[in-house]
Amino acid sequence: MNQRLFRRSLGLCLALAVAVSAFGQGLYWESTRTGSMMGEKSETVKYYYTPKKFKSATGDSGHVAILRLDKEVMIMLNPKEKTYSEISFADMEKMVKKSSAQMDEKMAELQEKLKNMPEEQRKMVEQMMGNKMPGMKKESKVEVVKSGDTKKISGYSCSKFVVNQDGKELLTVWATKDVKDFETIRKDMEEFRQRMAAMNPVMRKGFTEGLKNIDGFPIETDMGDTMKEVVTKVEKKSIAASEFEIPGGYKKVKSPMMEGKEDVIK
């Protein structure tokens, strides 16, 4: 997966993983994304949500990602080239499982090679690989702490939540309860989150489970120098069904996620 695609996927996953709030008839919001993953530029992202449907559109690149929980499919649009690709959740999950199995096999081979290494060199390699080594895997411990700090962001009164993974700060979320009725579609968003955890190795089970403890709609999500996203506008409104469909005149192309992966999903 190329860097740009990974960046968009990570941003989308974070939005889904953290955004546990929405409205029955629809929610629209805009945000600004900055950080090393964006390079020197900032990105403006527009999000659209109605039950079972989620869409993000990145301003500069023009790329659009649509998640259809009702159809269990991810659609990627390229408005500049008038092309689209799609991949089912099932195929994405197969791909991730197959890739993980291949990685485990390579790690097992490495472990065999380590037996013949000098002890000092072996310990150094094992330390570098951490829990990626076979027999050393463990689910990360994720803890969400409400700090008690509050501040206004984009006109919303927010509370600070710190997400720690294995005792180290992973990200900070400033969430608000000013976006009313945020419990309405929590179950729907939890389902999105669980599916994304299965499809993306970045989103571990412990991580997604931990995020359940963030109370409110996320206005600011900060991953340090890596990425920071700040919501600048939120609107409760009806969203046309066409927003979640493939526009007319678009040509279907192979999904970038599946390049060289055809044998994986068979």
C-alpha positions in Angstrom: 0.0 0.0 0.0 1.6 3.3 -1.0 2.1 6.1 1.5 -0.7 8.3 0.2 -3.2 5.5 0.4 -2.0 4.5 3.8 -2.3 8.1 5.0 -5.9 8.3 3.8 -6.8 4.9 5.2 -5.2 5.8 8.6 -7.1 9.1 8.7 -10.3 7.4 7.8 -9.8 4.7 10.4 -9.0 7.2 13.1 -12.1 9.2 12.2 -14.2 6.0 12.5 -12.5 4.7 15.5 -12.8 7.9 17.5 -16.1 9.3 16.2 -18.6 7.4 18.2 -21.3 10.0 17.8 -23.7 10.9 15.0 -27.3 11.7 14.3 -30.2 9.6 12.9 -30.9 11.8 9.8 -27.2 12.5 9.1 -24.2 14.4 10.2 -21.7 16.5 8.2 -18.4 17.9 9.5 -15.2 19.4 8.3 -11.7 19.2 9.7 -8.2 20.3 9.1 -5.4 17.7 9.2 -1.7 18.5 9.8 1.4 16.6 10.8 4.4 14.7 9.3 2.1 12.3 7.5 0.7 15.3 5.5 4.2 16.5 4.6 4.5 20.3 4.6 0.8 20.8 3.7 -2.4 20.7 5.6 -5.5 18.8 4.4 -9.1 19.8 4.6 -11.4 16.8 5.0 -15.1 16.7 4.7 -17.1 13.9 6.4 -20.6 12.7 5.7 -22.5 10.2 7.8 -25.9 8.6 7.8 -26.8 5.2 9.4 -24.7 2.4 7.8 -22.9 4.9 5.5 -19.8 6.9 5.9 -17.8 9.1 3.4 -14.7 11.2 3.6 -13.4 13.6 0.9 -9.9 15.1 1.1 -9.8 18.6 -0.4 -6.3 18.9 -2.0 -6.0 15.4 -3.4 -9.7 15.2 -4.3 -9.8 11.5 -3.2 -13.0 10.2 -1.7 -13.5 7.1 0.5 -16.9 5.6 1.0 -17.7 2.9 3.6 -21.0 1.1 3.1 -21.7 -1.0 6.2 -25.0 -2.0 4.6 -23.3 -3.5 1.6 -20.0 -4.3 3.4 -17.8 -2.6 0.8 -15.3 0.2 0.7 -15.3 2.4 -2.4 -12.4 4.7 -3.4 -13.2 7.5 -5.9 -10.7 9.6 -7.9 -12.7 12.6 -9.1 -9.8 14.0 -11.1 -9.4 10.9 -13.2 -13.1 9.9 -13.0 -12.2 6.4 -11.8 -13.3 4.2 -8.8 -12.3 1.0 -7.2 -14.1 -1.1 -4.6 -13.3 -4.0 -2.3 -15.5 -6.0 0.0 -14.9 -6.1 3.7 -14.6 -9.9 3.4 -11.8 -9.6 0.8 -10.0 -7.0 2.9 -10.2 -9.2 6.0 -8.8 -12.2 4.0 -6.0 -10.1 2.7 -5.0 -8.9 6.2 -5.2 -12.4 7.7 -3.1 -13.8 4.8 -0.5 -11.0 5.2 -0.4 -11.6 8.9 0.2 -15.3 8.4 3.0 -14.6 5.9 4.6 -12.2 8.4 4.4 -14.8 11.2 6.1 -17.3 8.9 8.9 -14.9 8.1 9.3 -14.1 11.8 9.5 -17.8 12.6 12.3 -18.2 10.0 14.1 -15.2 11.6 13.8 -16.8 15.1 15.5 -19.9 13.8 18.4 -17.8 12.4 18.7 -16.1 15.8 19.7 -19.4 17.4 23.0 -19.3 15.6 23.7 -15.6 16.4 26.0 -14.4 19.2 24.0 -13.8 22.4 24.6 -10.1 22.4 23.5 -9.7 18.7 20.5 -12.0 19.3 19.2 -10.0 22.3 19.6 -6.7 20.3 17.5 -8.1 17.4 14.9 -9.5 19.8 14.6 -6.1 21.5 14.2 -4.4 18.2 11.5 -6.8 17.0 9.6 -6.7 20.4 6.3 -8.6 20.4 6.5 -9.2 16.7 8.5 -12.3 17.4 6.6 -15.6 17.5 5.6 -16.5 21.0 6.0 -12.9 22.1 2.7 -11.5 20.8 0.4 -9.9 23.3 -2.6 -7.6 23.0 -1.7 -4.1 23.8 -3.1 -2.6 27.0 -5.0 0.5 26.1 -6.2 2.9 28.8 -8.3 6.1 28.3 -7.8 8.7 31.0 -10.1 11.8 31.4 -7.6 14.4 32.6 -10.2 16.9 33.9 -8.8 19.7 31.6 -11.3 21.6 29.5 -11.0 24.2 26.8 -13.0 25.6 23.8 -12.1 24.4 20.3 -13.9 25.6 17.3 -16.6 27.1 19.6 -17.2 23.8 21.4 -16.5 23.2 25.1 -14.2 20.1 25.2 -12.9 17.7 27.8 -9.4 16.2 27.4 -8.9 12.4 27.1 -5.5 10.8 26.9 -5.2 7.4 25.3 -2.3 5.4 26.6 -1.0 2.2 25.0 1.2 0.0 27.2 1.8 2.9 29.5 2.9 5.3 26.8 0.8 8.2 25.5 -0.6 7.3 22.1 -2.9 10.2 21.3 -5.0 13.0 22.9 -8.6 13.6 22.1 -10.6 16.7 23.0 -14.3 15.7 22.9 -17.5 17.7 23.4 -21.0 17.0 24.5 -22.2 20.1 22.8 -23.0 18.0 19.7 -26.4 16.8 20.9 -27.9 13.3 20.7 -24.4 11.8 20.3 -25.6 8.4 21.7 -28.2 7.9 19.0 -26.0 6.0 16.5 -23.3 4.8 18.9 -24.1 1.1 18.1 -23.8 1.8 14.4 -20.4 3.4 14.8 -19.2 0.6 17.1 -19.9 -1.8 14.3 -17.9 0.4 11.9 -15.1 0.4 14.4 -15.0 -3.3 14.9 -14.9 -4.0 11.2 -12.1 -1.5 10.7 -10.1 -3.2 13.5 -10.4 -6.5 11.6 -9.4 -4.9 8.3 -6.5 -2.7 9.4 -3.5 -3.9 11.4 -3.0 -0.4 12.7 -6.3 -0.7 14.6 -5.8 -3.4 17.2 -8.7 -4.8 19.2 -7.4 -3.3 22.5 -7.1 0.1 20.8 -10.7 0.1 19.5 -12.1 -1.2 22.8 -10.2 1.5 24.7 -11.7 4.2 22.6 -15.2 3.3 23.8 -14.4 5.3 27.0 -14.1 8.6 25.1 -17.2 10.4 26.1 -18.5 12.8 23.4 -17.9 13.9 19.9 -14.1 14.3 19.0 -13.3 17.9 18.0 -9.5 17.5 18.2 -7.4 14.3 17.8 -3.7 14.7 18.3 -1.0 12.1 17.6 1.9 14.4 18.2 4.1 15.1 15.2 2.5 12.3 13.2 -1.0 13.7 12.7 -3.4 16.2 14.2 -7.0 16.7 13.1 -9.2 19.5 14.3 -12.9 19.7 13.5 -13.8 23.2 12.4 -17.5 22.7 11.5 -20.3 20.3 12.5 -23.8 20.3 11.1 -26.8 18.0 11.7 -28.6 17.7 8.4 -30.2 15.4 5.9 -27.6 14.0 3.4 -28.6 12.8 0.0 -28.3 9.0 -0.7 -26.3 9.9 -3.8 -23.4 11.1 -1.7 -22.7 7.4 -0.9 -23.0 6.1 -4.5 -20.5 5.9 -7.4 -21.1 8.9 -9.7 -22.2 8.3 -13.3 -19.4 8.3 -15.9 -16.7 6.8 -13.6 -14.6 4.0 -14.9 -13.8 1.0 -12.6 -10.1 0.2 -11.9 -8.3 -2.3 -9.7 -8.2 -1.4 -6.0 -4.7 -0.1 -5.0 -5.1 -2.3 -1.9 -5.3 -5.4 -4.0 -2.3 -4.8 -6.3 -0.4 -8.1 -6.4 -2.9 -9.6 -3.9 -5.3 -11.6 -6.1 -3.9 -14.9 -4.9 -4.5 -13.8 -1.3 -8.3 -13.7 -1.5 -8.9 -16.9 -3.4 
